[in-house]
Amino acid sequence: MTTYLVAQLNIHDRERYAEYGAGFMNILTKYHGKVLGVDEDTQTLEGDWDFTRTVLLAFPSEAEAKSWYHSQEYQQLAQHRFAASAGNVVMMKGLE
């Protein structure tokens, strides 16, 4: 079953975040992940959305999503994101 990850980020160091971005796709595709959307100009229809970037990723399964996220290579790269931004990342299951 397809599994999605949604990231809501406030980026405060664009230069450091660019280091994260430079290595991101190579690791993501290795784990069969796909970027479905990236937006820094979302339109809030209800509630509050105080984030500078929203990202939607898809993986063929929950196991592949977790393997990617917990991999040593992603966690090492993610140190740049942790230093350059603050936010939330959630995982959700798609419909069968």
Wavefront OBJ file of the C-alpha trace (Angstrom):
o trace
v 0.000 0.000 0.000
v 1.330 3.439 -0.893
v 2.609 5.413 2.080
v 2.926 9.187 2.114
v 5.148 11.501 4.110
v 4.148 15.111 4.630
v 6.720 17.617 5.853
v 5.839 21.104 7.090
v 8.971 23.187 7.460
v 10.097 26.645 8.497
v 13.485 27.183 6.910
v 15.712 29.693 8.700
v 19.063 28.932 6.997
v 18.653 28.601 3.217
v 22.348 27.978 2.589
v 22.497 25.044 5.004
v 19.157 23.734 3.724
v 20.622 23.733 0.195
v 23.227 21.226 1.415
v 20.344 18.960 2.423
v 18.634 19.473 -0.913
v 21.782 18.636 -2.872
v 21.862 15.048 -1.609
v 18.159 14.433 -1.103
v 17.015 12.944 -4.424
v 19.803 10.365 -4.693
v 18.860 8.853 -1.354
v 15.103 9.155 -1.901
v 15.130 7.319 -5.237
v 17.377 4.589 -3.831
v 14.471 3.720 -1.502
v 11.865 4.008 -4.297
v 10.492 7.293 -2.996
v 8.953 9.988 -5.177
v 8.398 13.688 -4.620
v 4.739 14.427 -5.392
v 4.801 18.077 -4.400
v 6.922 20.862 -2.956
v 5.379 24.266 -2.323
v 6.510 27.454 -0.640
v 3.338 29.341 -1.499
v 0.515 27.137 -0.256
v -3.007 28.514 -0.143
v -4.619 27.970 3.238
v -8.318 27.212 2.877
v -8.983 26.554 6.572
v -7.056 27.027 9.788
v -3.490 28.239 10.184
v -0.513 27.149 8.088
v 2.596 28.951 9.261
v 5.200 26.980 7.307
v 7.562 28.199 4.605
v 7.735 24.850 2.781
v 5.420 21.881 2.459
v 6.622 18.609 0.921
v 4.644 15.505 -0.091
v 6.530 12.232 -0.691
v 5.247 8.795 -1.708
v 6.717 5.338 -1.169
v 5.398 1.974 -2.404
v 5.086 0.726 1.190
v 5.417 1.714 4.823
v 8.477 -0.525 5.111
v 10.266 1.336 2.312
v 9.334 4.721 3.803
v 10.718 3.702 7.189
v 13.824 2.156 5.622
v 14.535 5.449 3.862
v 13.856 7.647 6.882
v 15.856 5.529 9.326
v 18.729 4.764 6.932
v 22.151 5.908 8.059
v 22.681 7.858 4.845
v 19.407 9.788 5.152
v 19.858 10.487 8.862
v 23.352 11.809 8.151
v 22.011 14.093 5.409
v 19.037 15.128 7.567
v 21.443 16.784 10.030
v 21.576 19.685 7.541
v 17.757 19.925 7.579
v 17.634 19.751 11.361
v 20.162 22.605 11.599
v 18.495 24.716 8.893
v 14.808 24.319 9.671
v 12.146 23.347 12.174
v 8.945 21.524 11.424
v 6.868 18.397 11.395
v 7.063 15.189 9.377
v 4.186 12.717 9.425
v 3.623 9.395 7.696
v 0.215 8.288 6.504
v -1.132 5.238 4.734
v -2.818 5.554 1.373
v -6.166 4.000 0.574
v -6.333 0.477 -0.780
l 1 2 3 4 5 6 7 8 9 10 11 12 13 14 15 16 17 18 19 20 21 22 23 24 25 26 27 28 29 30 31 32 33 34 35 36 37 38 39 40 41 42 43 44 45 46 47 48 49 50 51 52 53 54 55 56 57 58 59 60 61 62 63 64 65 66 67 68 69 70 71 72 73 74 75 76 77 78 79 80 81 82 83 84 85 86 87 88 89 90 91 92 93 94 95 96
